[in-house]
Amino acid sequence: MIEFHFATVDNRLGWTEVAECYVEARSIFEYNMGSLYDIGSSYAVSGDGITTCTIWSDHTWEDLGLA
């Protein structure tokens, strides 16, 4: 199970989404973050700076093919 926590400028508490496989996880990530984003060691920021994403699981950005 791959769990993401997203937050936005106007929704700082954010929301959580869960995926069962890498393909589903990547799809969820790209739907919420768009095609342009910056990934750091602990979280990602959308290209427009409005959305952040943190992985809440044992997986890494590299596992998902995002970094």
C-alpha positions in Angstrom: 0.0 0.0 0.0 1.3 3.4 -1.0 -0.1 6.4 0.9 0.2 10.0 -0.1 -0.7 13.1 1.9 -1.5 16.2 -0.2 -2.0 19.8 1.0 -2.7 23.0 -0.8 -2.5 26.7 0.0 -6.2 26.9 0.6 -6.5 23.4 2.3 -3.5 23.2 4.7 -4.9 20.2 6.6 -5.0 18.4 3.2 -6.2 14.9 2.3 -4.8 11.4 2.0 -5.0 9.1 -0.9 -4.0 5.4 -1.0 -2.8 3.3 -3.9 -2.4 -0.5 -4.1 0.3 -0.5 -6.8 3.0 1.7 -8.4 0.9 2.4 -11.5 -2.1 3.6 -9.4 0.2 5.6 -7.1 1.9 7.4 -10.0 -1.5 8.2 -11.6 -2.8 9.6 -8.3 0.4 11.7 -7.9 0.3 13.1 -11.4 -3.4 13.9 -11.2 -2.9 16.0 -8.0 0.5 17.5 -8.8 0.3 17.9 -12.6 3.2 17.2 -15.0 5.6 19.8 -13.6 6.8 19.3 -10.0 10.0 19.5 -7.9 10.8 16.5 -5.7 12.9 16.8 -2.5 14.0 14.1 -0.1 10.8 14.3 2.0 8.1 15.9 -0.1 7.2 17.2 -3.6 5.9 20.6 -4.6 3.8 21.3 -7.7 5.2 23.5 -10.4 2.9 26.4 -9.5 3.8 26.0 -5.8 0.1 25.4 -4.7 0.2 21.7 -3.8 2.6 19.7 -1.7 2.8 15.9 -1.4 4.4 13.6 1.1 4.7 9.8 0.9 3.4 8.2 4.1 4.7 4.6 3.4 7.9 2.6 3.1 8.2 3.5 -0.6 10.4 6.3 -2.1 10.1 8.6 -5.0 12.6 6.4 -6.9 10.3 3.3 -6.3 7.5 5.2 -8.1 9.9 6.4 -10.9 9.2 10.0 -10.1 12.7 11.1 -9.0 
